[in-house]
């Protein structure tokens, strides 16, 4: 969560900035840079994984700030991240 909050995560935009990825584009949709906001809220490739996360947000308050700050949705957020398989070290956590 700290990495997502700071933007220093294993997502292509950051990896490209530090020379660890060839492109900042999202490898799932290739339509936009893989930023935290794109990964959590916008990527069409993860829409079906995002649905339970959206339902967990009270009053349909699906925003980046709410996802990263509210402890109410942290478990659902981690479940979403694991389901997408995009951040590999979380897929190994149980």
Backbone torsions as a table, in degrees:
resi	resn	phi	psi	omega
1	UNK	NA	-37.0	178.7
2	UNK	-62.4	-42.6	179.6
3	UNK	-63.3	-40.0	177.8
4	UNK	-66.3	-39.9	179.4
5	UNK	-64.9	-38.2	-177.5
6	UNK	-87.0	-15.2	-176.7
7	UNK	84.2	0.9	179.3
8	UNK	-97.9	66.6	-175.9
9	UNK	-119.9	175.1	-179.8
10	UNK	-82.6	51.3	175.6
11	UNK	-113.4	148.6	-168.3
12	UNK	-55.5	-35.6	-177.7
13	UNK	-62.9	-45.4	178.8
14	UNK	-69.2	-44.4	-179.7
15	UNK	-60.7	-38.7	177.6
16	UNK	-66.0	-40.8	179.7
17	UNK	-61.2	-34.2	-179.3
18	UNK	-98.2	9.2	174.8
19	UNK	81.6	20.6	-178.5
20	UNK	-106.3	-1.0	176.2
21	UNK	-139.4	145.3	-178.8
22	UNK	-70.2	-29.0	-175.1
23	UNK	-141.5	147.9	175.4
24	UNK	-81.4	-7.8	-175.1
25	UNK	-68.4	149.3	176.0
26	UNK	-63.4	123.9	179.6
27	UNK	-71.7	-15.4	-179.3
28	UNK	-81.5	-45.2	-175.9
29	UNK	-114.8	-17.9	-179.4
30	UNK	56.6	20.9	-176.1
31	UNK	-103.2	-19.7	-175.5
32	UNK	-156.2	162.3	174.6
33	UNK	-61.1	142.5	-179.6
34	UNK	-81.9	82.7	176.0
35	UNK	-96.2	173.1	177.1
36	UNK	-61.1	-45.7	-179.9
37	UNK	-62.3	-43.2	179.2
38	UNK	-62.1	-47.0	-178.9
39	UNK	-61.4	-46.7	-174.4
40	UNK	-83.0	-30.0	-170.5
41	UNK	-121.5	-24.1	-166.5
42	UNK	-119.2	-28.0	-171.3
43	UNK	-60.1	119.6	-179.4
44	UNK	-65.8	-23.9	180.0
45	UNK	-69.1	-20.9	-178.5
46	UNK	-109.1	14.0	-177.2
47	UNK	-54.6	-45.2	-177.3
48	UNK	-68.8	-30.3	176.2
49	UNK	-74.2	-28.0	-176.6
50	UNK	-77.1	-22.0	-175.2
51	UNK	-56.6	-49.1	178.1
52	UNK	-63.3	-32.8	177.9
53	UNK	-65.5	-42.8	178.6
54	UNK	-63.4	-39.2	178.5
55	UNK	-66.7	-28.0	-179.2
56	UNK	-76.0	-17.7	-179.1
57	UNK	-82.4	125.1	-179.9
58	UNK	-62.7	138.6	178.6
59	UNK	55.1	32.9	179.3
60	UNK	53.4	39.2	-178.8
61	UNK	-88.9	61.9	-178.7
62	UNK	-86.8	92.3	178.1
63	UNK	-133.4	158.6	-179.3
64	UNK	-60.4	-45.1	179.9
65	UNK	-60.1	-45.9	-179.3
66	UNK	-63.3	-43.7	-178.9
67	UNK	-63.1	-39.5	-174.9
68	UNK	-85.9	-21.5	-175.6
69	UNK	-103.4	-37.6	-174.3
70	UNK	-75.9	119.5	178.1
71	UNK	-70.0	-16.9	-179.9
72	UNK	-62.0	-35.0	-175.4
73	UNK	-106.2	3.5	-176.9
74	UNK	-58.9	-40.9	179.3
75	UNK	-63.5	-43.4	177.8
76	UNK	-65.9	-35.5	177.7
77	UNK	-63.7	-45.4	178.0
78	UNK	-65.1	-36.3	176.2
79	UNK	-62.9	-42.4	177.7
80	UNK	-61.0	-46.7	-178.7
81	UNK	-61.3	-44.2	177.8
82	UNK	-62.0	-42.7	-177.4
83	UNK	-63.1	-35.5	-179.3
84	UNK	-75.2	-25.9	-178.7
85	UNK	70.8	10.9	-175.3
86	UNK	-79.8	-25.6	177.7
87	UNK	-116.8	98.7	-166.1
88	UNK	-61.8	-34.5	-177.7
89	UNK	-69.2	-21.3	175.9
90	UNK	-80.9	-22.8	-179.1
91	UNK	-69.6	-22.5	-180.0
92	UNK	-84.1	-17.9	-179.6
93	UNK	-75.4	143.3	176.2
94	UNK	-124.9	NA	NA
